[in-house]
Amino acid sequence: MYYHMIAFLAGFLLDLLIGDPHWLYHPVRLIGNLIAALDHRLLDVTGIRNEKKERRAGILLVTVVLLATGAVSGLLLWGAYAIAPVAGCILESIMTYQILATKCLKVESMKVYERLRADDLAGARNAVAMIVGRDTQNLDAAGVAKAAVETVAENTSDGVIAPMICLAIGGPVLGFLYKAVNTMDSMVGYKNERYLNFGRTAAKLDDVVNYIPARLSALLMLTAGGLMGLDISARMSAALMIAAAYGPGKQFSGKDALRIFKRDRYKHASPNSAQTEAACAGALHLRLAGDASYFGKIVKKPFIGDDLRPVEAEDIVRVNVLLYRSAVIGEILCLLALLVV
């Protein structure tokens, strides 16, 4: 437990400082490659186009991916600790860092902000297309900013708090298992002709494993929205982001965050996705969600939040402050829970 706590904190700090540089190969890509290979093997090669067979193939996909992910991560960690506790702690720290995505979310969303600030709408559309699943080619500046805000709000749970909780409970093995479920859902969990049946198990499993973390993430964001923070520039460093969690200055609306959360947290097809979006919309006095285009088709969605003011580029900075506040509070609470254990 002593080494686990050190690794848990060290991995979190590494995530804030280093993030996910493009030159560093990420192990989640290996999980993605395995999913893509099984997708091709189970659907394209076999030519399955029967509802029951597709669902069985989807169950097989989930089983193989989870077994492989758990076995590889578990064996690596066991081997490192068998060599020496310090070696195990170092590897666990690195694995913990690779599972979290706090700085990565900030860096990628701030690329959108920088393009909007430079009045480069085409560049902003391209930047936001890298982090959202919707069509972006026809979005105006406000639509681009809104898409960036929504993805940071939603991924505060999927990319940071949910894996953080898994890491605290079960270390990197459970953390990578969570990332495997999340990756499968993002790759095959679509309600289209190809994946409606094949990806059903992955999508439902993702809903189950995120049910509690999504709500805990929303509670953390509600807390973060009620804190006082610095209204600082877009080029803030990780250290300044952490300071923003506790410094004096601009106040977000914790009261409105709670009100919108209670009212709009289920306004999404997924039982989990609107939890943090609702808290964010209330804290920033924004209206998020609404109709969006996916693969050339308009998907009708309800709005989340009140239309009190237009979404602007600076809201990307503000949602990142909420992200970092939530992450820091979550890390502290998890460490306290580990100390009690």
Buried (B, 14 or more C-beta within 10 A) or exposed (E): EEBBBBBBBBBBBBBBEBBBEEEEEBBBEEBBEBBEEBBEBBBEEEEBEEEEBBBBBBBBBBEBBBEBBBEBBBEBBEEBBEEEEEEBBBBBBBBBBBBBBBBBBBBBBBBBBBBBBEEEBEBBBBBBBEBBEBBBEEBEBBBBBBBBBBBBBBBBBBBBBBBBBBBBBBBBBBBBBBBBBBBBBBBBBBEEEBBBBBBBBBBBBBBEBBEEBBBBBBBBBBBBBBBEBBBBEBEBEBEBBBBBBEBEEEEBBBEBBBBBBEBBBBBBEBBBBBBBBBBBBBBBBBBBBBEBBEEEEEEEBEBBBBEEEEBBBBBBBBBBBBBBBBBBBBBEBBBEEBEEE
